[in-house]
Amino acid sequence: MGKQVLATPSAVSAMGPYSVAVAANGFVYFSGQVALLPDGGRAEDDIRVQTRQVMENIGALLDDVGLGFGDVIKTTIFMADMADYAEINRVYAEYFTAAPPARSAVQAAALPGGFLVEIELVAAQRGPGTKEVGPTADIISAAR
């Protein structure tokens, strides 16, 4: 399977020249998600509130492509302050309740838009007999 850029109806407009979700070779790669609200606003500057909004955004994107949190195999968490690590973990653990994915977590000097946390992820597409992309995801470009 070649590279397929997926349209994700739940995604708030990208903050730059990148794709929100790209499928390739049995995996879906999602760009980093920040605490943007569905209406384009931003969640308040509280690490728990922002982490929860990021996880809700991720859940919506996964749903757009017919996947769920159980399909996620790797995440990377970028945080503005390592002192927030424990609070991020508390919220994150609510969404990955069994067999959590592999993960990296790093402090960044600054995040786009001044957000406190950003999470990117990779999910495995489901096995034979299921669609390679979810029922509501439209392929908007393909490359081989």
C-alpha atoms as one frame of an Amber mdcrd trajectory, in Angstrom:
protein
   0.000   0.000   0.000   1.326   3.441  -0.859   1.073   6.559   1.219  -2.481
   7.852   1.690  -3.247  11.228   3.232  -6.516  10.870   5.124  -9.162  13.516
   5.588 -10.271  13.625   9.213 -13.576  15.478   9.654 -12.978  15.908  13.396
  -9.652  17.677  12.937  -9.386  21.379  13.579  -7.494  23.064  10.739  -3.804
  22.243  10.645  -1.502  24.907  12.060   0.959  24.521   9.189   1.801  22.655
   5.979   1.313  19.074   7.174  -1.244  16.280   7.066  -3.170  15.335  10.192
  -3.260  11.599   9.359  -1.287   9.528   6.874  -1.750   5.796   6.259   1.148
   3.694   4.969   2.145   0.036   5.155  -0.497  -0.971   7.674  -0.055   1.983
  10.023  -1.709   5.363  10.494   0.594   8.180  11.567  -1.055  11.136  13.296
   0.534  14.556  13.612   0.931  15.999  17.072  -2.345  17.067  18.642  -2.705
  20.074  20.912  -5.589  21.304  23.057  -7.629  22.961  20.342 -11.371  22.872
  20.880 -13.687  21.655  18.099 -14.772  25.273  17.467 -11.132  26.298  16.889
 -10.666  27.885  20.315  -8.168  26.594  22.839  -8.545  24.831  26.159  -7.611
  26.797  29.249  -3.983  26.840  30.423  -4.296  23.995  32.918  -2.262  20.845
  32.215  -5.086  18.454  33.133  -7.617  20.324  31.008  -5.243  20.533  28.040
  -4.197  16.878  28.290  -7.839  15.768  28.432  -8.669  17.888  25.367  -5.691
  16.450  23.478  -6.839  12.913  24.324 -10.419  13.730  23.273  -9.100  15.120
  19.982  -7.046  11.954  19.463 -10.089   9.790  20.183 -12.130  11.682  17.587
  -9.393  11.328  14.969  -9.026   7.616  15.672 -12.777   7.246  15.299 -12.667
   9.145  11.984 -10.437   6.418  10.540 -12.239   3.479  12.144  -9.740   2.890
  14.946  -9.657   3.267  18.715  -7.204   3.738  21.562  -6.549  -0.025  21.579
  -5.061   0.260  18.075  -2.421   2.808  19.133   1.069   1.275  19.214   3.284
   4.312  19.926   2.862   7.819  21.297   5.252  10.679  21.863   4.363  13.291
  24.448   5.903  16.743  24.236   5.400  18.922  27.309   6.395  22.486  28.072
   7.344  21.609  31.661   8.559  18.221  32.927   6.978  19.096  36.291   3.628
  18.334  34.568   4.641  14.723  33.843   2.631  13.163  36.704  -0.555  15.084
  35.858  -0.258  14.212  32.168   0.180  10.537  33.153  -2.970  10.597  35.304
  -5.142  11.812  32.430  -3.353   9.715  29.782  -3.909   6.527  31.822  -7.684
   7.078  31.690  -7.585   6.558  27.913  -5.083   3.685  27.743  -6.521   1.356
  30.359  -5.182  -1.978  29.058  -1.986  -2.783  27.169  -0.849   0.823  26.764
   1.274   1.678  23.737   5.012   2.237  23.714   5.749   5.845  24.585   8.357
   8.563  24.758   7.949  11.759  26.758  10.139  14.823  26.431  10.198  18.405
  27.584  10.254  20.889  24.740  11.555  24.438  25.053   8.264  25.655  23.572
   5.248  24.160  21.819   3.304  25.666  18.899   0.714  28.189  19.995   2.050
  28.221  23.544   0.240  24.970  24.392   1.354  22.985  27.446   1.234  19.508
  25.889   1.271  17.907  22.432   0.874  14.208  21.672   1.621  12.431  18.402
   0.832   8.797  17.728   1.037   5.802  15.450  -1.810   3.278  15.210  -1.926
  -0.135  13.560  -4.598  -0.623  10.959  -6.849  -3.576  11.624  -6.259  -7.005
  10.102  -7.631  -8.796   7.040 -11.313  -8.423   6.385 -11.468  -4.821   7.534
 -11.028  -1.672   5.535  -7.581  -0.147   5.467  -9.089   3.183   6.461 -12.164
   3.882   8.503 -15.688   4.372   7.223 -15.699   8.165   7.444 -12.139   8.848
   6.346 -11.742  10.041   2.785  -8.484   9.553   0.984  -7.533  12.999  -0.237
  -4.273  12.111  -1.935  -2.195   9.046  -2.635   1.422   8.533  -3.584   3.241
   5.386  -4.587
